[in-house]
Amino acid sequence: MKTLRDFIPTNLISTFSGDLGYFIDEIETNSKKIKTQNTLFVALHGVSVNGEDFIPEAIQNGAHAVVVDKNFNFEKYKTTNVVFVKIFDLKKNFGTIISNFFDNPTQKLKIIAVTGTCGKTSVASLGQQLFNLLGKKSGLISTVYIDDGVKKIKAEMTTPGTLILQKHFAEMVKNNLEFCFIEASSHALDQGRLDGTKICGAIFTNASNNEHLDYHKTFENYLEAKKKLFINLAPDAVAIFNADDVKGPFMIDSCKAKTFSFGVKSQADFSCLYENKFEGINISFDKKNFIQMKLLGLCNVYNILAIYSITKALNVAEQKKIEEALLLIEPVTGRFQTFRYQGKNIIIDYAHKPGAVKSILSDIKSFCKGEITTVLGCGGNRDTSKRPIMTEMACEYSDKVVITSDNIRKEDFKNIVYDMVKDLSETNFRKSSIIFDRKAAITFAVNNAKEGDFIVILGKGHEDYQIIDDKIFSLSDIEIVKNLIKDV
């Protein structure tokens, strides 16, 4: 247990009411989760709610200390025994306070953050695998799950909030981990969820338009959010960027860290030769010796280069050991995951953005000798501008397209479909079928393909649920495919 004065720096305090020697053993930003008197409630201004509105509930549930922004008037609470602490710019300094409470775990745990439109999950997950294979005990915070070195738990969002993040970091320190790979989403960077976290390495994968415009409003705002990761790096950190992406140089502009580039087309610090086959990628870093990997596709060539680059930049291991470890790396669940069924090739991927759809389908087209059938949908109550572009990309690189449901939430499926097909040419429209039930759509696509064809199922990847209205139903593309194969 710590007192308030143990973890809230004096220079951050505007004023306070009560005893700063009050002991705290829990911190909460959700008033409903408060269970003990020794809990500090932090009244943050969120995106959609104001924590100050929940102070009465927090006190009623037992909180005996509350942190607020400097402008909050706590006069009406002076008759209570509650300690109030006003902070200069609470949003900005929240990360520092939380990190202090957990004994600054990222001073002991080395954090490698991955940002970009596509590839965050794959790079973070593959990076963790590689470092563990090299004897560097590493944790993972990703869209799929959180691995603290002892247990894996299902993730609720790409990048958790500051409080949960620091809790996980502290647990990883306790479990004697040396590194942690983390996905850094544009939302998280914009909202300062990584404030108070020391980053030793940052990786930029790529950037494409029409991404999270419902939140960021403009592509420029989206890029600026991503760039914060690199601007905030210390001089002793390393920054890795994709030299083949037009926004790569922009990301590391004004970055004080040591910078390194990777790429297959442009001049870069780390590059490779590769052969892309359905059996896996043959890759060479010295233009002589090729290694056969279990991963597939050009997107994974970039993912491998990214983790290879961070390994070299941080001097984690010698070349031979890195290459030996790369041979053992397994594909990431729901990311270019492949299955064979009656001579047909099935690929499941999380691609749910125009750039990702184009990337994976153009990649497959480069080595596919049969026809390509793509199954995809678009999420309801989300950015509508990307819907027609995604369908156009699917039609351009596929012989057939099956449009289906994908977390339609509270939106009418007919409206989603209309947005998806409204700009299609007559030729592309004739390629398309519409089947609402996702399981039926996948089954239809697989059963109507021929030997040697590819069925590409996009949008949900690792997800094992479907959201319709306010209800969550069990549904997994991976399990649907596995059951089809099992029924043979």
Secondary structure, 3 states (H helix, E strand, C coil): CEEHHHHCCHHHEEEEECCCCCEECEEECCHHHCCCCCEEEECCECCCCEHHHHHHHHHHCCCCEEEEECCCCCHHHCCCCCEEEEECCHHHHHHHHHHHHCCCHHHCCEEEEEECCCCHHHHHHHHHHHHHHCCCCEEEECCCEEECCCCEEECCCCCCCHHHHHHHHHHHHHCCCCEEEEECCHHHHHCCCCCCCCEEEEEECCCCCCCCHHHHCCHHHHHHHHHHHHHCCCCCCEEEEECCCCCHHHHHCCCCCEEEEECCCCCCCECCEEEEECCEEEEECCCCCCEECCCCCHHHHHHHHHHHHHHHHCCCCCHHHHHHHHCCCCCCCCCCEEEEECCEEEEEECCCCHHHHHHHHHHHHHHCCCCEEEEECCCCCCCCCCHHHHHHHHHHHCCEEEECCCCCECCCHHHHHHHHHCCCCHHHHHCEEECCCHHHHHHHHHHCCCCCCEEEEECCCCCCEEEECCEEEECCHHHHHHHHHHCC
